Amino acid sequence: MASEYSDQEHEQIIDLTENWYKEFEHDDLFLNLASQNQEHAGFIIRCFTDYMYNYQGATPKEWNVGDMKKVC
């Protein structure tokens, strides 16, 4: 768990997950989503990432099922 909130760490996490999303856009799992789901996927990933860091204090390396259930 992140010891305290940091704008710099938050931006690094957003950059990381945006890169993951860019790779995901070319994956068959993404391409098989309905077009409406594809349109919203980036926003959902960004919100999830923000909630995990801002409310659970968790960086992607620290993500776990318990915290995920709390934010979903």
mmCIF file of the N, C-alpha and C atoms, coordinates in Angstrom:
data_MODEL
# 
_entry.id   MODEL 
# 
loop_
_atom_site.group_PDB 
_atom_site.id 
_atom_site.type_symbol 
_atom_site.label_atom_id 
_atom_site.label_alt_id 
_atom_site.label_comp_id 
_atom_site.label_asym_id 
_atom_site.label_entity_id 
_atom_site.label_seq_id 
_atom_site.pdbx_PDB_ins_code 
_atom_site.Cartn_x 
_atom_site.Cartn_y 
_atom_site.Cartn_z 
_atom_site.occupancy 
_atom_site.B_iso_or_equiv 
_atom_site.pdbx_formal_charge 
_atom_site.auth_seq_id 
_atom_site.auth_comp_id 
_atom_site.auth_asym_id 
_atom_site.auth_atom_id 
_atom_site.pdbx_PDB_model_num 
ATOM 1   N N  . MET A 1 1  ? 0.844   -1.168  0.000   1.00 0.00 ? 1  MET A N  1 
ATOM 2   C CA . MET A 1 1  ? 0.000   0.000   0.000   1.00 0.00 ? 1  MET A CA 1 
ATOM 3   C C  . MET A 1 1  ? 0.897   1.240   0.000   1.00 0.00 ? 1  MET A C  1 
ATOM 4   N N  . ALA A 1 2  ? 0.540   2.202   -0.819  1.00 0.00 ? 2  ALA A N  1 
ATOM 5   C CA . ALA A 1 2  ? 1.294   3.447   -0.875  1.00 0.00 ? 2  ALA A CA 1 
ATOM 6   C C  . ALA A 1 2  ? 1.243   4.121   0.495   1.00 0.00 ? 2  ALA A C  1 
ATOM 7   N N  . SER A 1 3  ? 2.383   4.612   0.959   1.00 0.00 ? 3  SER A N  1 
ATOM 8   C CA . SER A 1 3  ? 2.423   5.189   2.302   1.00 0.00 ? 3  SER A CA 1 
ATOM 9   C C  . SER A 1 3  ? 1.617   6.479   2.382   1.00 0.00 ? 3  SER A C  1 
ATOM 10  N N  . GLU A 1 4  ? 1.651   7.302   1.347   1.00 0.00 ? 4  GLU A N  1 
ATOM 11  C CA . GLU A 1 4  ? 0.808   8.482   1.292   1.00 0.00 ? 4  GLU A CA 1 
ATOM 12  C C  . GLU A 1 4  ? 0.627   8.892   -0.155  1.00 0.00 ? 4  GLU A C  1 
ATOM 13  N N  . TYR A 1 5  ? -0.418  9.655   -0.404  1.00 0.00 ? 5  TYR A N  1 
ATOM 14  C CA . TYR A 1 5  ? -0.739  10.064  -1.765  1.00 0.00 ? 5  TYR A CA 1 
ATOM 15  C C  . TYR A 1 5  ? 0.366   10.933  -2.338  1.00 0.00 ? 5  TYR A C  1 
ATOM 16  N N  . SER A 1 6  ? 0.654   10.702  -3.613  1.00 0.00 ? 6  SER A N  1 
ATOM 17  C CA . SER A 1 6  ? 1.646   11.500  -4.323  1.00 0.00 ? 6  SER A CA 1 
ATOM 18  C C  . SER A 1 6  ? 1.129   11.764  -5.736  1.00 0.00 ? 6  SER A C  1 
ATOM 19  N N  . ASP A 1 7  ? 1.071   13.037  -6.131  1.00 0.00 ? 7  ASP A N  1 
ATOM 20  C CA . ASP A 1 7  ? 0.655   13.363  -7.501  1.00 0.00 ? 7  ASP A CA 1 
ATOM 21  C C  . ASP A 1 7  ? 1.568   12.696  -8.523  1.00 0.00 ? 7  ASP A C  1 
ATOM 22  N N  . GLN A 1 8  ? 2.860   12.696  -8.232  1.00 0.00 ? 8  GLN A N  1 
ATOM 23  C CA . GLN A 1 8  ? 3.826   12.102  -9.159  1.00 0.00 ? 8  GLN A CA 1 
ATOM 24  C C  . GLN A 1 8  ? 3.591   10.601  -9.301  1.00 0.00 ? 8  GLN A C  1 
ATOM 25  N N  . GLU A 1 9  ? 3.400   9.914   -8.189  1.00 0.00 ? 9  GLU A N  1 
ATOM 26  C CA . GLU A 1 9  ? 3.142   8.471   -8.248  1.00 0.00 ? 9  GLU A CA 1 
ATOM 27  C C  . GLU A 1 9  ? 1.818   8.203   -8.970  1.00 0.00 ? 9  GLU A C  1 
ATOM 28  N N  . HIS A 1 10 ? 0.814   9.020   -8.707  1.00 0.00 ? 10 HIS A N  1 
ATOM 29  C CA . HIS A 1 10 ? -0.483  8.854   -9.360  1.00 0.00 ? 10 HIS A CA 1 
ATOM 30  C C  . HIS A 1 10 ? -0.332  8.970   -10.873 1.00 0.00 ? 10 HIS A C  1 
ATOM 31  N N  . GLU A 1 11 ? 0.394   9.966   -11.344 1.00 0.00 ? 11 GLU A N  1 
ATOM 32  C CA . GLU A 1 11 ? 0.606   10.133  -12.790 1.00 0.00 ? 11 GLU A CA 1 
ATOM 33  C C  . GLU A 1 11 ? 1.374   8.958   -13.379 1.00 0.00 ? 11 GLU A C  1 
ATOM 34  N N  . GLN A 1 12 ? 2.345   8.435   -12.658 1.00 0.00 ? 12 GLN A N  1 
ATOM 35  C CA . GLN A 1 12 ? 3.093   7.263   -13.132 1.00 0.00 ? 12 GLN A CA 1 
ATOM 36  C C  . GLN A 1 12 ? 2.173   6.057   -13.258 1.00 0.00 ? 12 GLN A C  1 
ATOM 37  N N  . ILE A 1 13 ? 1.281   5.892   -12.311 1.00 0.00 ? 13 ILE A N  1 
ATOM 38  C CA . ILE A 1 13 ? 0.332   4.779   -12.341 1.00 0.00 ? 13 ILE A CA 1 
ATOM 39  C C  . ILE A 1 13 ? -0.634  4.937   -13.512 1.00 0.00 ? 13 ILE A C  1 
ATOM 40  N N  . ILE A 1 14 ? -1.123  6.155   -13.725 1.00 0.00 ? 14 ILE A N  1 
ATOM 41  C CA . ILE A 1 14 ? -2.022  6.404   -14.858 1.00 0.00 ? 14 ILE A CA 1 
ATOM 42  C C  . ILE A 1 14 ? -1.299  6.116   -16.167 1.00 0.00 ? 14 ILE A C  1 
ATOM 43  N N  . ASP A 1 15 ? -0.070  6.578   -16.303 1.00 0.00 ? 15 ASP A N  1 
ATOM 44  C CA . ASP A 1 15 ? 0.711   6.307   -17.518 1.00 0.00 ? 15 ASP A CA 1 
ATOM 45  C C  . ASP A 1 15 ? 0.871   4.806   -17.744 1.00 0.00 ? 15 ASP A C  1 
ATOM 46  N N  . LEU A 1 16 ? 1.172   4.078   -16.673 1.00 0.00 ? 16 LEU A N  1 
ATOM 47  C CA . LEU A 1 16 ? 1.353   2.634   -16.771 1.00 0.00 ? 16 LEU A CA 1 
ATOM 48  C C  . LEU A 1 16 ? 0.085   1.947   -17.259 1.00 0.00 ? 16 LEU A C  1 
ATOM 49  N N  . THR A 1 17 ? -1.044  2.266   -16.629 1.00 0.00 ? 17 THR A N  1 
ATOM 50  C CA . THR A 1 17 ? -2.283  1.586   -17.007 1.00 0.00 ? 17 THR A CA 1 
ATOM 51  C C  . THR A 1 17 ? -2.773  2.044   -18.383 1.00 0.00 ? 17 THR A C  1 
ATOM 52  N N  . GLU A 1 18 ? -2.467  3.283   -18.787 1.00 0.00 ? 18 GLU A N  1 
ATOM 53  C CA . GLU A 1 18 ? -2.808  3.717   -20.138 1.00 0.00 ? 18 GLU A CA 1 
ATOM 54  C C  . GLU A 1 18 ? -2.002  2.937   -21.173 1.00 0.00 ? 18 GLU A C  1 
ATOM 55  N N  . ASN A 1 19 ? -0.751  2.638   -20.858 1.00 0.00 ? 19 ASN A N  1 
ATOM 56  C CA . ASN A 1 19 ? 0.059   1.800   -21.751 1.00 0.00 ? 19 ASN A CA 1 
ATOM 57  C C  . ASN A 1 19 ? -0.502  0.386   -21.832 1.00 0.00 ? 19 ASN A C  1 
ATOM 58  N N  . TRP A 1 20 ? -0.929  -0.146  -20.684 1.00 0.00 ? 20 TRP A N  1 
ATOM 59  C CA . TRP A 1 20 ? -1.567  -1.465  -20.698 1.00 0.00 ? 20 TRP A CA 1 
ATOM 60  C C  . TRP A 1 20 ? -2.799  -1.436  -21.587 1.00 0.00 ? 20 TRP A C  1 
ATOM 61  N N  . TYR A 1 21 ? -3.598  -0.366  -21.465 1.00 0.00 ? 21 TYR A N  1 
ATOM 62  C CA . TYR A 1 21 ? -4.817  -0.246  -22.265 1.00 0.00 ? 21 TYR A CA 1 
ATOM 63  C C  . TYR A 1 21 ? -4.497  -0.189  -23.755 1.00 0.00 ? 21 TYR A C  1 
ATOM 64  N N  . LYS A 1 22 ? -3.472  0.567   -24.139 1.00 0.00 ? 22 LYS A N  1 
ATOM 65  C CA . LYS A 1 22 ? -3.091  0.658   -25.549 1.00 0.00 ? 22 LYS A CA 1 
ATOM 66  C C  . LYS A 1 22 ? -2.739  -0.718  -26.111 1.00 0.00 ? 22 LYS A C  1 
ATOM 67  N N  . GLU A 1 23 ? -2.080  -1.530  -25.318 1.00 0.00 ? 23 GLU A N  1 
ATOM 68  C CA . GLU A 1 23 ? -1.764  -2.906  -25.743 1.00 0.00 ? 23 GLU A CA 1 
ATOM 69  C C  . GLU A 1 23 ? -3.041  -3.741  -25.809 1.00 0.00 ? 23 GLU A C  1 
ATOM 70  N N  . PHE A 1 24 ? -3.917  -3.573  -24.836 1.00 0.00 ? 24 PHE A N  1 
ATOM 71  C CA . PHE A 1 24 ? -5.172  -4.319  -24.769 1.00 0.00 ? 24 PHE A CA 1 
ATOM 72  C C  . PHE A 1 24 ? -6.038  -4.057  -25.990 1.00 0.00 ? 24 PHE A C  1 
ATOM 73  N N  . GLU A 1 25 ? -5.997  -2.825  -26.516 1.00 0.00 ? 25 GLU A N  1 
ATOM 74  C CA . GLU A 1 25 ? -6.827  -2.466  -27.675 1.00 0.00 ? 25 GLU A CA 1 
ATOM 75  C C  . GLU A 1 25 ? -6.553  -3.344  -28.899 1.00 0.00 ? 25 GLU A C  1 
ATOM 76  N N  . HIS A 1 26 ? -5.399  -3.973  -28.939 1.00 0.00 ? 26 HIS A N  1 
ATOM 77  C CA . HIS A 1 26 ? -5.027  -4.807  -30.075 1.00 0.00 ? 26 HIS A CA 1 
ATOM 78  C C  . HIS A 1 26 ? -5.191  -6.301  -29.796 1.00 0.00 ? 26 HIS A C  1 
ATOM 79  N N  . ASP A 1 27 ? -5.664  -6.625  -28.624 1.00 0.00 ? 27 ASP A N  1 
ATOM 80  C CA . ASP A 1 27 ? -5.839  -8.017  -28.207 1.00 0.00 ? 27 ASP A CA 1 
ATOM 81  C C  . ASP A 1 27 ? -7.212  -8.525  -28.638 1.00 0.00 ? 27 ASP A C  1 
ATOM 82  N N  . ASP A 1 28 ? -7.288  -9.821  -28.914 1.00 0.00 ? 28 ASP A N  1 
ATOM 83  C CA . ASP A 1 28 ? -8.564  -10.424 -29.309 1.00 0.00 ? 28 ASP A CA 1 
ATOM 84  C C  . ASP A 1 28 ? -9.643  -10.251 -28.244 1.00 0.00 ? 28 ASP A C  1 
ATOM 85  N N  . LEU A 1 29 ? -9.257  -10.249 -26.962 1.00 0.00 ? 29 LEU A N  1 
ATOM 86  C CA . LEU A 1 29 ? -10.255 -10.064 -25.908 1.00 0.00 ? 29 LEU A CA 1 
ATOM 87  C C  . LEU A 1 29 ? -10.943 -8.708  -26.038 1.00 0.00 ? 29 LEU A C  1 
ATOM 88  N N  . PHE A 1 30 ? -10.189 -7.683  -26.377 1.00 0.00 ? 30 PHE A N  1 
ATOM 89  C CA . PHE A 1 30 ? -10.766 -6.355  -26.587 1.00 0.00 ? 30 PHE A CA 1 
ATOM 90  C C  . PHE A 1 30 ? -11.584 -6.328  -27.867 1.00 0.00 ? 30 PHE A C  1 
ATOM 91  N N  . LEU A 1 31 ? -11.027 -6.872  -28.927 1.00 0.00 ? 31 LEU A N  1 
ATOM 92  C CA . LEU A 1 31 ? -11.685 -6.828  -30.232 1.00 0.00 ? 31 LEU A CA 1 
ATOM 93  C C  . LEU A 1 31 ? -13.006 -7.598  -30.230 1.00 0.00 ? 31 LEU A C  1 
ATOM 94  N N  . ASN A 1 32 ? -13.143 -8.561  -29.333 1.00 0.00 ? 32 ASN A N  1 
ATOM 95  C CA . ASN A 1 32 ? -14.382 -9.335  -29.239 1.00 0.00 ? 32 ASN A CA 1 
ATOM 96  C C  . ASN A 1 32 ? -15.438 -8.669  -28.352 1.00 0.00 ? 32 ASN A C  1 
ATOM 97  N N  . LEU A 1 33 ? -15.085 -7.568  -27.716 1.00 0.00 ? 33 LEU A N  1 
ATOM 98  C CA . LEU A 1 33 ? -16.077 -6.827  -26.928 1.00 0.00 ? 33 LEU A CA 1 
ATOM 99  C C  . LEU A 1 33 ? -17.048 -6.124  -27.865 1.00 0.00 ? 33 LEU A C  1 
ATOM 100 N N  . ALA A 1 34 ? -18.274 -5.916  -27.403 1.00 0.00 ? 34 ALA A N  1 
ATOM 101 C CA . ALA A 1 34 ? -19.226 -5.114  -28.165 1.00 0.00 ? 34 ALA A CA 1 
ATOM 102 C C  . ALA A 1 34 ? -18.644 -3.706  -28.323 1.00 0.00 ? 34 ALA A C  1 
ATOM 103 N N  . SER A 1 35 ? -18.971 -3.052  -29.423 1.00 0.00 ? 35 SER A N  1 
ATOM 104 C CA . SER A 1 35 ? -18.386 -1.734  -29.694 1.00 0.00 ? 35 SER A CA 1 
ATOM 105 C C  . SER A 1 35 ? -18.665 -0.741  -28.568 1.00 0.00 ? 35 SER A C  1 
ATOM 106 N N  . GLN A 1 36 ? -19.836 -0.812  -27.959 1.00 0.00 ? 36 GLN A N  1 
ATOM 107 C CA . GLN A 1 36 ? -20.155 0.083   -26.849 1.00 0.00 ? 36 GLN A CA 1 
ATOM 108 C C  . GLN A 1 36 ? -19.210 -0.158  -25.669 1.00 0.00 ? 36 GLN A C  1 
ATOM 109 N N  . ASN A 1 37 ? -18.902 -1.419  -25.403 1.00 0.00 ? 37 ASN A N  1 
ATOM 110 C CA . ASN A 1 37 ? -17.975 -1.733  -24.320 1.00 0.00 ? 37 ASN A CA 1 
ATOM 111 C C  . ASN A 1 37 ? -16.564 -1.270  -24.656 1.00 0.00 ? 37 ASN A C  1 
ATOM 112 N N  . GLN A 1 38 ? -16.178 -1.393  -25.917 1.00 0.00 ? 38 GLN A N  1 
ATOM 113 C CA . GLN A 1 38 ? -14.866 -0.906  -26.343 1.00 0.00 ? 38 GLN A CA 1 
ATOM 114 C C  . GLN A 1 38 ? -14.761 0.604   -26.114 1.00 0.00 ? 38 GLN A C  1 
ATOM 115 N N  . GLU A 1 39 ? -15.834 1.325   -26.429 1.00 0.00 ? 39 GLU A N  1 
ATOM 116 C CA . GLU A 1 39 ? -15.835 2.781   -26.277 1.00 0.00 ? 39 GLU A CA 1 
ATOM 117 C C  . GLU A 1 39 ? -15.646 3.209   -24.827 1.00 0.00 ? 39 GLU A C  1 
ATOM 118 N N  . HIS A 1 40 ? -16.145 2.428   -23.896 1.00 0.00 ? 40 HIS A N  1 
ATOM 119 C CA . HIS A 1 40 ? -16.106 2.805   -22.480 1.00 0.00 ? 40 HIS A CA 1 
ATOM 120 C C  . HIS A 1 40 ? -14.933 2.186   -21.718 1.00 0.00 ? 40 HIS A C  1 
ATOM 121 N N  . ALA A 1 41 ? -14.226 1.263   -22.327 1.00 0.00 ? 41 ALA A N  1 
ATOM 122 C CA . ALA A 1 41 ? -13.182 0.521   -21.613 1.00 0.00 ? 41 ALA A CA 1 
ATOM 123 C C  . ALA A 1 41 ? -12.090 1.423   -21.042 1.00 0.00 ? 41 ALA A C  1 
ATOM 124 N N  . GLY A 1 42 ? -11.610 2.377   -21.814 1.00 0.00 ? 42 GLY A N  1 
ATOM 125 C CA . GLY A 1 42 ? -10.556 3.265   -21.330 1.00 0.00 ? 42 GLY A CA 1 
ATOM 126 C C  . GLY A 1 42 ? -10.986 4.057   -20.110 1.00 0.00 ? 42 GLY A C  1 
ATOM 127 N N  . PHE A 1 43 ? -12.210 4.587   -20.150 1.00 0.00 ? 43 PHE A N  1 
ATOM 128 C CA . PHE A 1 43 ? -12.751 5.346   -19.024 1.00 0.00 ? 43 PHE A CA 1 
ATOM 129 C C  . PHE A 1 43 ? -12.873 4.463   -17.782 1.00 0.00 ? 43 PHE A C  1 
ATOM 130 N N  . ILE A 1 44 ? -13.343 3.258   -17.969 1.00 0.00 ? 44 ILE A N  1 
ATOM 131 C CA . ILE A 1 44 ? -13.518 2.337   -16.839 1.00 0.00 ? 44 ILE A CA 1 
ATOM 132 C C  . ILE A 1 44 ? -12.171 1.993   -16.214 1.00 0.00 ? 44 ILE A C  1 
ATOM 133 N N  . ILE A 1 45 ? -11.181 1.733   -17.055 1.00 0.00 ? 45 ILE A N  1 
ATOM 134 C CA . ILE A 1 45 ? -9.850  1.403   -16.536 1.00 0.00 ? 45 ILE A CA 1 
ATOM 135 C C  . ILE A 1 45 ? -9.270  2.595   -15.779 1.00 0.00 ? 45 ILE A C  1 
ATOM 136 N N  . ARG A 1 46 ? -9.450  3.800   -16.315 1.00 0.00 ? 46 ARG A N  1 
ATOM 137 C CA . ARG A 1 46 ? -8.943  5.009   -15.648 1.00 0.00 ? 46 ARG A CA 1 
ATOM 138 C C  . ARG A 1 46 ? -9.627  5.189   -14.290 1.00 0.00 ? 46 ARG A C  1 
ATOM 139 N N  . CYS A 1 47 ? -10.946 5.043   -14.244 1.00 0.00 ? 47 CYS A N  1 
ATOM 140 C CA . CYS A 1 47 ? -11.674 5.187   -12.976 1.00 0.00 ? 47 CYS A CA 1 
ATOM 141 C C  . CYS A 1 47 ? -11.240 4.131   -11.970 1.00 0.00 ? 47 CYS A C  1 
ATOM 142 N N  . PHE A 1 48 ? -11.126 2.900   -12.427 1.00 0.00 ? 48 PHE A N  1 
ATOM 143 C CA . PHE A 1 48 ? -10.697 1.817   -11.542 1.00 0.00 ? 48 PHE A CA 1 
ATOM 144 C C  . PHE A 1 48 ? -9.318  2.125   -10.962 1.00 0.00 ? 48 PHE A C  1 
ATOM 145 N N  . THR A 1 49 ? -8.403  2.544   -11.821 1.00 0.00 ? 49 THR A N  1 
ATOM 146 C CA . THR A 1 49 ? -7.048  2.867   -11.383 1.00 0.00 ? 49 THR A CA 1 
ATOM 147 C C  . THR A 1 49 ? -7.067  3.995   -10.353 1.00 0.00 ? 49 THR A C  1 
ATOM 148 N N  . ASP A 1 50 ? -7.844  5.048   -10.631 1.00 0.00 ? 50 ASP A N  1 
ATOM 149 C CA . ASP A 1 50 ? -7.956  6.163   -9.686  1.00 0.00 ? 50 ASP A CA 1 
ATOM 150 C C  . ASP A 1 50 ? -8.513  5.702   -8.341  1.00 0.00 ? 50 ASP A C  1 
ATOM 151 N N  . TYR A 1 51 ? -9.568  4.910   -8.370  1.00 0.00 ? 51 TYR A N  1 
ATOM 152 C CA . TYR A 1 51 ? -10.169 4.446   -7.117  1.00 0.00 ? 51 TYR A CA 1 
ATOM 153 C C  . TYR A 1 51 ? -9.208  3.554   -6.329  1.00 0.00 ? 51 TYR A C  1 
ATOM 154 N N  . MET A 1 52 ? -8.513  2.681   -7.024  1.00 0.00 ? 52 MET A N  1 
ATOM 155 C CA . MET A 1 52 ? -7.584  1.791   -6.323  1.00 0.00 ? 52 MET A CA 1 
ATOM 156 C C  . MET A 1 52 ? -6.485  2.593   -5.628  1.00 0.00 ? 52 MET A C  1 
ATOM 157 N N  . TYR A 1 53 ? -6.007  3.640   -6.289  1.00 0.00 ? 53 TYR A N  1 
ATOM 158 C CA . TYR A 1 53 ? -4.936  4.433   -5.672  1.00 0.00 ? 53 TYR A CA 1 
ATOM 159 C C  . TYR A 1 53 ? -5.488  5.435   -4.661  1.00 0.00 ? 53 TYR A C  1 
ATOM 160 N N  . ASN A 1 54 ? -6.517  6.175   -5.047  1.00 0.00 ? 54 ASN A N  1 
ATOM 161 C CA . ASN A 1 54 ? -7.019  7.255   -4.189  1.00 0.00 ? 54 ASN A CA 1 
ATOM 162 C C  . ASN A 1 54 ? -7.772  6.759   -2.956  1.00 0.00 ? 54 ASN A C  1 
ATOM 163 N N  . TYR A 1 55 ? -8.489  5.646   -3.071  1.00 0.00 ? 55 TYR A N  1 
ATOM 164 C CA . TYR A 1 55 ? -9.309  5.172   -1.954  1.00 0.00 ? 55 TYR A CA 1 
ATOM 165 C C  . TYR A 1 55 ? -8.716  3.977   -1.212  1.00 0.00 ? 55 TYR A C  1 
ATOM 166 N N  . GLN A 1 56 ? -7.973  3.144   -1.928  1.00 0.00 ? 56 GLN A N  1 
ATOM 167 C CA . GLN A 1 56 ? -7.376  1.986   -1.277  1.00 0.00 ? 56 GLN A CA 1 
ATOM 168 C C  . GLN A 1 56 ? -5.878  2.163   -1.050  1.00 0.00 ? 56 GLN A C  1 
ATOM 169 N N  . GLY A 1 57 ? -5.301  3.188   -1.659  1.00 0.00 ? 57 GLY A N  1 
ATOM 170 C CA . GLY A 1 57 ? -3.865  3.434   -1.499  1.00 0.00 ? 57 GLY A CA 1 
ATOM 171 C C  . GLY A 1 57 ? -3.021  2.372   -2.170  1.00 0.00 ? 57 GLY A C  1 
ATOM 172 N N  . ALA A 1 58 ? -3.584  1.706   -3.177  1.00 0.00 ? 58 ALA A N  1 
ATOM 173 C CA . ALA A 1 58 ? -2.899  0.570   -3.794  1.00 0.00 ? 58 ALA A CA 1 
ATOM 174 C C  . ALA A 1 58 ? -2.366  0.917   -5.184  1.00 0.00 ? 58 ALA A C  1 
ATOM 175 N N  . THR A 1 59 ? -1.096  0.635   -5.383  1.00 0.00 ? 59 THR A N  1 
ATOM 176 C CA . THR A 1 59 ? -0.493  0.728   -6.701  1.00 0.00 ? 59 THR A CA 1 
ATOM 177 C C  . THR A 1 59 ? -0.795  -0.571  -7.444  1.00 0.00 ? 59 THR A C  1 
ATOM 178 N N  . PRO A 1 60 ? -0.641  -0.606  -8.768  1.00 0.00 ? 60 PRO A N  1 
ATOM 179 C CA . PRO A 1 60 ? -0.957  -1.844  -9.498  1.00 0.00 ? 60 PRO A CA 1 
ATOM 180 C C  . PRO A 1 60 ? -0.256  -3.095  -8.949  1.00 0.00 ? 60 PRO A C  1 
ATOM 181 N N  . LYS A 1 61 ? 0.979   -2.955  -8.481  1.00 0.00 ? 61 LYS A N  1 
ATOM 182 C CA . LYS A 1 61 ? 1.677   -4.113  -7.897  1.00 0.00 ? 61 LYS A CA 1 
ATOM 183 C C  . LYS A 1 61 ? 0.988   -4.624  -6.644  1.00 0.00 ? 61 LYS A C  1 
ATOM 184 N N  . GLU A 1 62 ? 0.227   -3.761  -5.993  1.00 0.00 ? 62 GLU A N  1 
ATOM 185 C CA . GLU A 1 62 ? -0.417  -4.099  -4.731  1.00 0.00 ? 62 GLU A CA 1 
ATOM 186 C C  . GLU A 1 62 ? -1.894  -4.445  -4.881  1.00 0.00 ? 62 GLU A C  1 
ATOM 187 N N  . TRP A 1 63 ? -2.422  -4.372  -6.085  1.00 0.00 ? 63 TRP A N  1 
ATOM 188 C CA . TRP A 1 63 ? -3.835  -4.675  -6.294  1.00 0.00 ? 63 TRP A CA 1 
ATOM 189 C C  . TRP A 1 63 ? -4.139  -6.084  -5.818  1.00 0.00 ? 63 TRP A C  1 
ATOM 190 N N  . ASN A 1 64 ? -5.266  -6.239  -5.136  1.00 0.00 ? 64 ASN A N  1 
ATOM 191 C CA . ASN A 1 64 ? -5.683  -7.553  -4.649  1.00 0.00 ? 64 ASN A CA 1 
ATOM 192 C C  . ASN A 1 64 ? -7.205  -7.633  -4.707  1.00 0.00 ? 64 ASN A C  1 
ATOM 193 N N  . VAL A 1 65 ? -7.715  -8.817  -4.625  1.00 0.00 ? 65 VAL A N  1 
ATOM 194 C CA . VAL A 1 65 ? -9.143  -9.065  -4.769  1.00 0.00 ? 65 VAL A CA 1 
ATOM 195 C C  . VAL A 1 65 ? -9.951  -8.299  -3.719  1.00 0.00 ? 65 VAL A C  1 
ATOM 196 N N  . GLY A 1 66 ? -9.498  -8.271  -2.484  1.00 0.00 ? 66 GLY A N  1 
ATOM 197 C CA . GLY A 1 66 ? -10.235 -7.582  -1.423  1.00 0.00 ? 66 GLY A CA 1 
ATOM 198 C C  . GLY A 1 66 ? -10.417 -6.106  -1.743  1.00 0.00 ? 66 GLY A C  1 
ATOM 199 N N  . ASP A 1 67 ? -9.354  -5.434  -2.144  1.00 0.00 ? 67 ASP A N  1 
ATOM 200 C CA . ASP A 1 67 ? -9.455  -4.020  -2.500  1.00 0.00 ? 67 ASP A CA 1 
ATOM 201 C C  . ASP A 1 67 ? -10.300 -3.817  -3.743  1.00 0.00 ? 67 ASP A C  1 
ATOM 202 N N  . MET A 1 68 ? -10.167 -4.728  -4.696  1.00 0.00 ? 68 MET A N  1 
ATOM 203 C CA . MET A 1 68 ? -10.951 -4.620  -5.923  1.00 0.00 ? 68 MET A CA 1 
ATOM 204 C C  . MET A 1 68 ? -12.449 -4.708  -5.623  1.00 0.00 ? 68 MET A C  1 
ATOM 205 N N  . LYS A 1 69 ? -12.832 -5.594  -4.721  1.00 0.00 ? 69 LYS A N  1 
ATOM 206 C CA . LYS A 1 69 ? -14.240 -5.710  -4.350  1.00 0.00 ? 69 LYS A CA 1 
ATOM 207 C C  . LYS A 1 69 ? -14.751 -4.440  -3.691  1.00 0.00 ? 69 LYS A C  1 
ATOM 208 N N  . LYS A 1 70 ? -13.892 -3.764  -2.945  1.00 0.00 ? 70 LYS A N  1 
ATOM 209 C CA . LYS A 1 70 ? -14.292 -2.533  -2.264  1.00 0.00 ? 70 LYS A CA 1 
ATOM 210 C C  . LYS A 1 70 ? -14.561 -1.397  -3.250  1.00 0.00 ? 70 LYS A C  1 
ATOM 211 N N  . VAL A 1 71 ? -13.847 -1.364  -4.359  1.00 0.00 ? 71 VAL A N  1 
ATOM 212 C CA . VAL A 1 71 ? -14.018 -0.255  -5.296  1.00 0.00 ? 71 VAL A CA 1 
ATOM 213 C C  . VAL A 1 71 ? -15.008 -0.563  -6.423  1.00 0.00 ? 71 VAL A C  1 
ATOM 214 N N  . CYS A 1 72 ? -15.408 -1.811  -6.563  1.00 0.00 ? 72 CYS A N  1 
ATOM 215 C CA . CYS A 1 72 ? -16.304 -2.168  -7.673  1.00 0.00 ? 72 CYS A CA 1 
ATOM 216 C C  . CYS A 1 72 ? -17.742 -2.243  -7.256  1.00 0.00 ? 72 CYS A C  1 
# 
